[in-house]
Amino acid sequence: MELFIVYWVIVGLLFTIGIIQIIVKAAKNQPVKSGLKLVIASVIMLVIGAGACAVILSNLSIGH
């Protein structure tokens, strides 16, 4: 269970850091590519994590 909490904290941190990088770099007229990569990675992790939680909570078997 602790692993799930750590996973969601990491997703939240990646998203927050990515948004902050985008805002700061956009204000300084610098490329925002690294911030966008973090935001995209966090969204992908969010989708995968939410799917895993849905499977676990619904007691479905993935193989069937």
C-alpha positions in Angstrom: 0.0 0.0 0.0 2.9 2.4 0.7 4.1 1.8 -2.8 0.9 3.3 -4.2 1.2 6.4 -2.0 4.8 6.9 -3.1 3.7 6.4 -6.8 1.0 9.1 -6.5 3.4 11.5 -4.7 5.9 11.1 -7.5 3.2 11.7 -10.1 2.1 14.9 -8.3 5.7 16.1 -7.9 6.5 15.6 -11.6 3.4 17.4 -12.7 4.0 20.3 -10.3 7.7 20.7 -11.2 6.8 20.5 -14.9 4.2 23.2 -14.7 6.5 25.4 -12.7 9.3 24.9 -15.3 6.9 25.8 -18.1 5.8 29.0 -16.4 9.3 30.1 -15.4 10.9 29.3 -18.8 8.0 30.9 -20.7 8.4 34.1 -18.7 12.1 34.2 -19.6 11.4 33.4 -23.3 13.4 30.1 -23.1 12.4 26.7 -24.6 9.8 24.9 -22.4 10.6 21.4 -23.8 11.9 19.9 -20.5 8.8 21.1 -18.6 6.5 19.7 -21.3 8.3 16.3 -21.0 7.7 16.2 -17.3 4.0 17.1 -17.7 3.6 14.4 -20.4 5.4 11.8 -18.3 3.2 12.6 -15.3 0.0 12.4 -17.3 1.1 9.0 -18.7 1.9 7.8 -15.2 -1.5 9.1 -14.0 -3.4 7.1 -16.7 -1.4 3.9 -16.0 -1.7 4.3 -12.2 -5.5 5.0 -12.4 -5.9 1.9 -14.6 -4.0 -0.3 -12.2 -6.0 1.0 -9.3 -9.3 0.4 -11.1 -8.3 -3.2 -11.8 -7.2 -3.8 -8.2 -10.3 -2.2 -6.8 -12.7 -4.0 -9.0 -11.1 -7.4 -8.3 -10.9 -8.2 -12.0 -8.5 -10.7 -13.4 -6.4 -9.2 -16.2 -5.9 -12.6 -17.9 -9.6 -13.2 -18.5 
